Amino acid sequence: MINSESYSKIFEDLLKQSVTLVAVSKTKPADVLLELYNSGQRIFGENKVQEMADKYETLPKDISWHLIGHLQSNKVKYIAGFVSLIHSVDSLKLLKEIDRQAQKNNRVINCLLQFHIAKEESKFGLDYQEATEMLISEDYHKLKNINIIGVMGMASFTEDKAAVRAEFKLLKTIFDSLKKDFFRNKNDFEEISMGMSGDFEIAIEEGATIVRIGSLLFGPK
Ligand SMILES: *Cc1c(COP(=O)(O)O)cnc(C)c1O
């Protein structure tokens, strides 16, 4: 059950700060998404390709679908026709496959580069050097059907707010350096996707333009 009052409050607060809300609806059935849709939400985030494709089929077509979880190259084809933003680009190989599938679908797919900012080993993502190597490569410059519009990162799962803040600061620094060195004349390179239910307020203070919120809207998994 969606509490539409608390949804509206979160949404209005974010709107005032010009922060985009991605409602993370992974594991929730389509009718629950529809409830939030009926409260006005149009951007939904999923972490599994098949689940997102199924929900895309059943739900209204004016929803923007964001892929926020790790993406395997061989699965890009299932979402290339409709995905509106892929948050989790972490290799040139993946980016090339997104480009290939986007071309097949006659479209350009917006992407974020995911960076590893957390202490935990298990988190996916690039480091700064890997990203720069990718962005100076000849292969990258050949890609015409992808559009990189910013960065994404996940902070450590910890109660240590100072540590979380430091990780968000790191992602902002990465964004600023990339902007300066690679995307200076690209006005749509402007997104920083960071912050979840437990830490989105800190993320916004540190410069998030997109927050990905699940349990706060939908209840715990
Ligand atoms: C699940 C998930 C979220 C949302 O997490 P909540 O704590 O439920 O808000 C955000 N980003 C990613 C990448 C996720 O997998």
The ligand as an SDF file (V2000), in Angstrom:
LIG
                    3D

 15 15  0  0  0  0  0  0  0  0999 V2000
   17.2120   -0.9150   -4.1910 C   0  0  0  0  0  0  0  0  0  0  0  0
   18.0180    0.2050   -4.7170 C   0  0  0  0  0  0  0  0  0  0  0  0
   17.7350    1.5370   -4.3540 C   0  0  0  0  0  0  0  0  0  0  0  0
   16.6320    1.9320   -3.3760 C   0  0  0  0  0  0  0  0  0  0  0  0
   16.9450    1.5310   -2.0880 O   0  0  0  0  0  0  0  0  0  0  0  0
   16.0030    1.9310   -0.8420 P   0  0  0  0  0  0  0  0  0  0  0  0
   16.9070    1.8410    0.3180 O   0  0  0  0  0  0  0  0  0  0  0  0
   14.9030    0.9290   -0.8310 O   0  0  0  0  0  0  0  0  0  0  0  0
   15.4980    3.3120   -1.0780 O   0  0  0  0  0  0  0  0  0  0  0  0
   18.4920    2.5420   -4.9410 C   0  0  0  0  0  0  0  0  0  0  0  0
   19.4810    2.2580   -5.8120 N   0  0  0  0  0  0  0  0  0  0  0  0
   19.7820    1.0010   -6.1810 C   0  0  0  0  0  0  0  0  0  0  0  0
   20.8800    0.7850   -7.1450 C   0  0  0  0  0  0  0  0  0  0  0  0
   19.0650   -0.0640   -5.6490 C   0  0  0  0  0  0  0  0  0  0  0  0
   19.3720   -1.3230   -6.0150 O   0  0  0  0  0  0  0  0  0  0  0  0
  1  2  1  0
  2  3  1  0
  2 14  2  0
  3  4  1  0
  3 10  2  0
  4  5  1  0
  5  6  1  0
  6  7  2  0
  6  8  1  0
  6  9  1  0
 10 11  1  0
 11 12  2  0
 12 13  1  0
 12 14  1  0
 14 15  1  0
M  END
$$$$
